[in-house]
């Protein structure tokens, strides 16, 4: 990560006791659970959330590569993102970006986003691709991402109907 390191091994966040650090493999289960809770925040049916489990799973190989970052406050993970390489060397995919539901609306998304952009910039990434949940699209647009189109979601909606996700890009 970019910036000054704190004594706790992570980058300081806004407010006392808050910092960003690389995720640990032992946290994959807890991070996946956070992603599922965060997705459920938008009112999705529990069956749909379970159908999304594979897509929302935080994979050990991504954590081992240092591509998953967590936001911690007083030993509790409140958010995470995963910045994964795309096919083109100067592009990356924002695969996971989740905030603990009780912490949504308190500026943590901006804190995570700013770190994600700084990390991308430090790695020479010029463009971020975001396949967004429809409910999260407003956040990404507020961060400066532009809507480029839509794609068929990997998980079907109620009754087996196709769902579509907004695809956005952000120039770093």
C-alpha positions in Angstrom: 0.0 0.0 0.0 1.1 3.5 -0.5 1.7 6.1 2.2 3.1 6.1 5.7 2.9 2.9 7.7 1.5 3.0 11.2 2.9 1.1 14.1 0.2 -1.6 13.7 1.6 -2.6 10.3 -1.1 -0.9 8.2 -1.8 2.5 6.7 -3.6 4.9 9.1 -7.2 5.6 8.3 -9.5 8.4 9.3 -10.1 8.4 13.1 -8.2 6.7 15.8 -7.7 3.0 15.8 -8.5 2.6 12.1 -6.0 1.3 9.6 -5.7 -0.5 6.2 -3.6 -3.6 5.8 -3.3 -6.6 3.5 -5.8 -9.4 4.3 -4.5 -12.6 5.8 -5.4 -16.0 4.4 -6.9 -17.1 7.7 -9.5 -14.3 7.3 -10.9 -15.6 4.0 -14.0 -17.2 5.6 -14.7 -14.1 7.7 -14.2 -11.8 4.7 -16.6 -13.9 2.6 -19.2 -13.6 5.4 -18.7 -9.8 5.4 -19.2 -9.7 1.6 -22.4 -11.7 1.9 -23.7 -9.5 4.7 -22.9 -6.4 2.7 -24.6 -7.8 -0.4 -27.7 -8.6 1.7 -27.8 -5.0 2.9 -29.5 -4.1 -0.3 -32.6 -6.3 0.5 -31.8 -9.3 -1.6 -33.6 -12.6 -0.8 -31.5 -15.0 1.4 -31.7 -17.6 -1.4 -30.2 -15.2 -3.8 -27.4 -14.3 -1.4 -26.6 -18.0 -1.1 -26.6 -18.3 -4.9 -24.0 -15.5 -4.9 -21.7 -17.3 -2.5 -19.2 -18.5 -5.1 -19.0 -15.0 -6.7 -18.5 -13.3 -3.4 -15.9 -15.8 -2.0 -12.6 -14.2 -1.0 -10.1 -16.6 -2.5 -6.8 -17.5 -0.7 -4.8 -17.1 -3.9 -5.9 -13.5 -4.2 -5.1 -12.9 -0.5 -1.7 -14.5 -0.9 -0.8 -12.3 -3.8 -1.5 -9.2 -1.7 -4.4 -8.2 -3.8 -7.0 -8.0 -1.0 -6.9 -5.1 1.5 -8.9 -4.7 4.7 -10.0 -1.7 6.7 -9.7 -2.5 10.4 -11.0 -0.6 13.4 -10.2 -1.8 16.9 -9.4 -5.4 15.7 -12.7 -5.6 13.7 -12.6 -5.7 9.9 -15.1 -3.1 8.6 -14.4 -3.3 4.9 -12.4 -4.8 2.1 -11.4 -4.5 -1.5 -9.7 -6.8 -4.0 -7.8 -5.3 -6.9 -7.1 -8.0 -9.5 -5.2 -7.9 -12.7 -7.1 -7.7 -16.0 -6.0 -9.0 -19.3 -4.3 -5.8 -20.2 -1.2 -4.9 -18.1 -2.3 -1.4 -17.3 -5.9 -2.4 -16.2 -7.2 -3.9 -13.0 -10.6 -5.3 -11.9 -12.2 -4.1 -8.7 -13.5 -7.6 -7.9 -14.7 -7.1 -4.3 -15.5 -3.9 -2.6 -17.6 -4.4 0.6 -18.4 -2.5 3.8 -19.8 -4.0 7.0 -23.6 -3.0 6.8 -23.6 -1.2 10.1 -20.7 1.0 8.9 -22.2 1.9 5.5 -22.7 5.7 5.1 -19.9 6.7 7.5 -17.2 7.5 4.9 -15.4 4.1 5.0 -16.2 3.5 1.3 -14.3 6.7 0.4 -11.4 5.7 2.6 -11.2 2.3 0.9 -11.6 3.8 -2.5 -8.8 6.3 -2.0 -6.5 3.5 -0.9 -7.5 1.4 -3.9 -6.7 4.2 -6.3 -3.4 4.9 -4.6 -2.5 1.2 -4.8 -3.5 1.0 -8.4 -1.5 4.2 -9.2 1.6 2.8 -7.4 1.4 -0.4 -9.5 1.2 1.5 -12.8 -2.4 0.7 -13.4 -4.1 3.3 -15.6 -7.7 2.0 -15.7 -10.0 0.2 -13.3 -12.9 -1.9 -14.4 -15.9 -2.3 -12.0 -18.7 -4.8 -12.5 -21.0 -3.2 -10.0 -24.1 -4.4 -8.1 -26.9 -2.1 -9.4 -27.4 -0.7 -5.9 -23.7 0.3 -5.6 -23.4 2.0 -9.0 -24.2 5.4 -7.4 -21.2 5.1 -5.1 -18.8 4.3 -8.0 -20.2 7.2 -10.0 -19.7 9.5 -7.1 -16.1 8.4 -6.9 -15.7 9.4 -10.6 -16.2 6.1 -12.5 -18.1 6.3 -15.7 -20.8 3.9 -16.9 -19.7 2.0 -20.0 -22.5 -0.5 -20.4 -23.8 -3.6 -18.8 -23.1 -7.4 -18.7 -25.1 -10.4 -17.9 -24.6 -11.3 -14.2 -23.2 -14.8 -13.4 -26.1 -15.4 -10.9 -29.7 -15.5 -12.2 -32.4 -13.4 -10.5 -35.7 -14.6 -9.1 -37.4 -17.2 -11.2 -34.2 -17.8 -13.2 -34.5 -14.4 -15.0 -31.3 -13.0 -16.4 -29.8 -10.1 -14.3 -27.5 -7.4 -15.7 -24.8 -5.6 -13.9 -23.5 -2.1 -14.7 -19.9 -2.0 -16.0 -18.0 1.1 -15.1 -14.4 2.3 -15.7 -12.3 4.7 -13.7 -9.2 6.3 -15.1 -6.5 6.3 -12.4 
